[in-house]
Amino acid sequence: MASFDDRTKQELQQFIEAESAKAQLQSTVHEFTGRCWDTCIFDAKSNQLSARESSCLQDCVGRFIDTSVLIVKRLQNS
């Protein structure tokens, strides 16, 4: 990076930060997917969700969305 001008260095740094934020968000999505599944799905052999599973997934996804929005806002403010 020593041979790049200041503008290119800044653009590269911004790119790296954006990619890091994407990777962190993907990691969070993966984590919450696993948590929601483990928490809410009781019978993976069935081809339909029970009312309890469906409600649990809706609540879990709602928490996931709220958390994701919070993470994005914090990343934007960094």
N, C-alpha and C positions, 0 to 999 in steps of 0.2 A: 504494500500500500504506500510505501515511501515514494514511489515514482508517480503517484496520482496527484492531481491538483486538489486544492481544498474543496471545491465544489463536488468533484467526483468522490472524494473521501466522505463528504457529508451525505451524498446520495447513497453510497454503499452502506453507511452506518444506518440510515433510515430504512433501507431495504432489509438489512439484518434484523433490526428491531421489529419490523413488520412481520417478517418470517418467524421470528421467535414468538411473537404474540399469537400468530396462527397456530404454531406448534403447541403452545400452551393451551389454547382453546380446544384444539383437537384432543389433547390429553384429557382435558376436563370433560369433554363430550364422552370419551371412552370410559372414563371413570364413572360418570353418572349413569351411563347406559348399563354398565355392570351392576351398579348399586340398585338402580330401579328394578332390573331383572331379578336380582337376588332377593330384594325386599318384597316384591309384589307378585311374582309368578310362583304359584304353588304347585301347579300341575302342567308341566311343559308338554305332556303327552296329549293333552286335549287340543282340539283345533279351534276352541273358542275360549275367550277370557270370561271368568266369572264376574259378577257385578262387583265383588270385593276387589278382584285383581284390576279391573278397569278403573275403579275409583282410585285405587292406590297408584296406578300408573299416571293418572291425570294429576294427582297431587304431587307425585314425584317429578313429573315433567314440569309442572308449574314452578316448583322449587328450583329445578335446573335452569329454567328460563330466567327466573329472577337472579340467580347466581351468575349466569352468563352475562346478563346486562350489567350487573355490578362489576364484573371482571373487565368487560369492554370499557366501561366508563373510567375505571381506574387506570387502564392501559392508555387511554386517550389523554388522561391528565398527567401521565408520567413524562 
